[in-house]
Amino acid sequence: MERKGQSCLLTDQVAIVTGASSGIGRAVALAFIRQGAIVVCSDLVAAPGDDQPTHELIAKEGGRGMFVKTDVSSEESMQHLVSATVKEYGRLDIIINNAGIGPEARDPKPIWESEMQSFDAVHRINVRGVFLGCKYASAQMISQEKKPGAVKAGSIINMSSILGILGKSGTPVYATAKGAVLSLTRAVAMDLGPHSIHCYSILPGCG
Ligand SMILES: NC(=O)c1ccc[n+]([C@@H]2O[C@H](COP(=O)([O-])OP(=O)(O)OC[C@H]3O[C@@H](n4cnc5c(N)ncnc54)[C@H](O)[C@@H]3O)[C@@H](O)[C@H]2O)c1
């Protein structure tokens, strides 16, 4: 979506945003279309409750994008997300592996009270989901032609958290998952550097 008189940073870049139906993911999706990107919104549901789906807000603003129902923890679902994106828009330039959960935010538990069920659920989404996003997005980015004149062949952005470095009392499950995202990002960045594909982490924090 080009705005008259405005320079757009992401013109015609095809971007997937996981967890795009709310919070940071929705904000990123809308910011991206305002910079000219085409945004594939992926999430378990198109919108929580009565909220308007993000892809409908994108259309309302005159942007291009679609919704693909995805469970990031499922390999089949993540493969489908990337292939549906390529089928519709021909390529994939950016993925934001943003979907995540953090049950300890509302129910903090010290390590000795942590439940392994919670550990497995958080790690399936926050670590396995990001791993799958990196795996299938990078395979696609490596296989496609670089855009003419482009410096990068793709960008992979993984949502970690400041707790992945600092930790916080009562959050051992979430902190280990977000720490794993940072280690994964470093390893993936080294694999992809020679292919001119960049991999970064963002570490939001709240006071
Ligand atoms: N909000 C913060 O202060 C903060 C701070 C640090 C890190 N983060 C991280 O940023 C990311 C987004 O956080 P948020 O605050 O916007 O959360 P949110 O709960 O508003 O959004 C997360 C989205 O992920 C989706 N999701 C959950 N499980 C999924 C699955 N299996 N498959 C696909 N989608 C799934 C949810 O439906 C939801 O729409 C998360 O990774 C979170 O850990 C947030």
PDBQT file of the ligand as one rigid body, heavy atoms in Angstrom, charges set to zero:
ROOT
HETATM    1  N1  LIG A 301       3.444  -8.177  25.276  1.00  0.00    +0.000 N 
HETATM    2  C1  LIG A 301       4.616  -8.154  25.896  1.00  0.00    +0.000 C 
HETATM    3  O1  LIG A 301       4.870  -7.360  26.830  1.00  0.00    +0.000 OA
HETATM    4  C2  LIG A 301       5.724  -9.093  25.454  1.00  0.00    +0.000 A 
HETATM    5  C3  LIG A 301       6.982  -8.994  26.076  1.00  0.00    +0.000 A 
HETATM    6  C4  LIG A 301       7.994  -9.855  25.655  1.00  0.00    +0.000 A 
HETATM    7  C5  LIG A 301       7.761 -10.774  24.649  1.00  0.00    +0.000 A 
HETATM    8  N2  LIG A 301       6.524 -10.860  24.086  1.00  0.00    +0.000 N 
HETATM    9  C6  LIG A 301       6.330 -11.863  23.045  1.00  0.00    +0.000 C 
HETATM   10  O2  LIG A 301       5.740 -11.257  21.913  1.00  0.00    +0.000 OA
HETATM   11  C7  LIG A 301       4.890 -12.181  21.244  1.00  0.00    +0.000 C 
HETATM   12  C8  LIG A 301       3.482 -11.606  21.103  1.00  0.00    +0.000 C 
HETATM   13  O3  LIG A 301       3.001 -11.307  22.402  1.00  0.00    +0.000 OA
HETATM   14  P1  LIG A 301       1.623 -10.540  22.641  1.00  0.00    +0.000 P 
HETATM   15  O4  LIG A 301       1.754  -9.827  23.928  1.00  0.00    +0.000 OA
HETATM   16  O5  LIG A 301       1.231  -9.776  21.431  1.00  0.00    +0.000 OA
HETATM   17  O6  LIG A 301       0.653 -11.788  22.882  1.00  0.00    +0.000 OA
HETATM   18  P2  LIG A 301      -0.868 -12.054  22.421  1.00  0.00    +0.000 P 
HETATM   19  O7  LIG A 301      -1.372 -13.110  23.329  1.00  0.00    +0.000 OA
HETATM   20  O8  LIG A 301      -1.633 -10.766  22.316  1.00  0.00    +0.000 OA
HETATM   21  O9  LIG A 301      -0.678 -12.621  20.950  1.00  0.00    +0.000 OA
HETATM   22  C9  LIG A 301      -0.153 -13.877  20.708  1.00  0.00    +0.000 C 
HETATM   23  C10 LIG A 301      -0.871 -14.482  19.526  1.00  0.00    +0.000 C 
HETATM   24  O10 LIG A 301      -0.312 -15.781  19.287  1.00  0.00    +0.000 OA
HETATM   25  C11 LIG A 301      -1.377 -16.643  18.933  1.00  0.00    +0.000 C 
HETATM   26  N3  LIG A 301      -1.037 -18.042  19.181  1.00  0.00    +0.000 N 
HETATM   27  C12 LIG A 301      -0.932 -18.690  20.374  1.00  0.00    +0.000 A 
HETATM   28  N4  LIG A 301      -0.673 -19.991  20.175  1.00  0.00    +0.000 NA
HETATM   29  C13 LIG A 301      -0.580 -20.173  18.824  1.00  0.00    +0.000 A 
HETATM   30  C14 LIG A 301      -0.339 -21.290  17.997  1.00  0.00    +0.000 A 
HETATM   31  N5  LIG A 301      -0.135 -22.513  18.511  1.00  0.00    +0.000 N 
HETATM   32  N6  LIG A 301      -0.322 -21.113  16.654  1.00  0.00    +0.000 NA
HETATM   33  C15 LIG A 301      -0.539 -19.890  16.104  1.00  0.00    +0.000 A 
HETATM   34  N7  LIG A 301      -0.784 -18.791  16.848  1.00  0.00    +0.000 NA
HETATM   35  C16 LIG A 301      -0.809 -18.931  18.187  1.00  0.00    +0.000 A 
HETATM   36  C17 LIG A 301      -2.550 -16.192  19.799  1.00  0.00    +0.000 C 
HETATM   37  O11 LIG A 301      -3.796 -16.647  19.270  1.00  0.00    +0.000 OA
HETATM   38  C18 LIG A 301      -2.383 -14.668  19.783  1.00  0.00    +0.000 C 
HETATM   39  O12 LIG A 301      -3.129 -14.070  18.741  1.00  0.00    +0.000 OA
HETATM   40  C19 LIG A 301       4.950 -13.483  22.062  1.00  0.00    +0.000 C 
HETATM   41  O13 LIG A 301       5.918 -14.340  21.512  1.00  0.00    +0.000 OA
HETATM   42  C20 LIG A 301       5.384 -12.978  23.428  1.00  0.00    +0.000 C 
HETATM   43  O14 LIG A 301       6.013 -13.990  24.184  1.00  0.00    +0.000 OA
HETATM   44  C21 LIG A 301       5.509 -10.046  24.470  1.00  0.00    +0.000 A 
ENDROOT
TORSDOF 0
